[in-house]
Amino acid sequence: MELTAEQIARFHETGYLTFPSLFSREEIAPVQQAAVRSVQNKGPNVTPEFNTESVRMVHGAHVQEPAINKLCRHPRVIRPAEQLVASGVYIHQSRLNYNAGLGSGGFDWHQDYATWRKVDGLPEPRALMITVFLDDVTAAVGPLLFIPGSHRDGVIDDFEPVRDATGNVLMRLAERRLIELVERGGGVEAGVGPAGTVIFMHCNLVHGSTPNITPLRRALFYINVNSVENRQTAFTRAEFHAGTDFSAIVPVEDNALVQ
Ligand SMILES: O=C(O)CCC(=O)C(=O)O
């Protein structure tokens, strides 16, 4: 898949691009099954929810599960990513936000690059979050929320680090800055759509979510890629938080997920 000049310009203007049903249900099915397996492993890369028994996040599942690995090297996500950062890309981090329901999930407002710059020393914001919907996402299930255009301010140096049980760090944005961004006209968008939908997000796009109090799972898989010209310069975290295979991803065949 190749992005048009208009789509690339829109990405730089708004900080995101959404492709409903970029993957079919048939293609997503093996990834869903792999996601279910990966939450059953009890390794250090698995983060529990704060208030429930279920799993909140799994980092690095692409190393453990072949179907997830193929998704992360799929040309429908990798080719556009290369166009958006103008170089080859590698996986800085993958994370499954499993969000099983009944009170799971919920993330304070933040920018991912704030962490990747401070903790991993990524020199430039030449990284993307590629969000793949593993379930149907409606307004009811605590969708990903984001503020269009908020990436254009760069890193907003007004946040407080919040560290979870496995050492993942989220830089919580100060409320006054959130209010400014929304009042300035960015508004708030919700990432909704069928399973297989993909959102390409600039790493400085301010985003968050509310808890999912329904019994419906809302699993999202994030392929967080970085330009091969923008390697990390600090090496304090586990491989599953900040990957050190800096070779450019070679995409698989387009039909790889249904073979
Ligand atoms: O999946 C969500 O609800 C938001 C996740 C998020 O903001 C993050 O993992 O950085």
The ligand as an SDF file (V2000), in Angstrom:
LIG
                    3D

 10  9  0  0  0  0  0  0  0  0999 V2000
   -4.9060    1.6510   24.3820 O   0  0  0  0  0  0  0  0  0  0  0  0
   -5.2290    2.6410   25.0580 C   0  0  0  0  0  0  0  0  0  0  0  0
   -6.3050    2.7230   25.6260 O   0  0  0  0  0  0  0  0  0  0  0  0
   -4.2800    3.7810   25.1980 C   0  0  0  0  0  0  0  0  0  0  0  0
   -2.8900    3.2570   25.2460 C   0  0  0  0  0  0  0  0  0  0  0  0
   -1.8390    4.2480   25.4010 C   0  0  0  0  0  0  0  0  0  0  0  0
   -2.0650    5.4080   25.4450 O   0  0  0  0  0  0  0  0  0  0  0  0
   -0.4770    3.7670   25.4850 C   0  0  0  0  0  0  0  0  0  0  0  0
   -0.2710    2.5410   25.6250 O   0  0  0  0  0  0  0  0  0  0  0  0
    0.4400    4.6080   25.3860 O   0  0  0  0  0  0  0  0  0  0  0  0
  1  2  2  0
  2  3  1  0
  2  4  1  0
  4  5  1  0
  5  6  1  0
  6  7  2  0
  6  8  1  0
  8  9  2  0
  8 10  1  0
M  END
$$$$
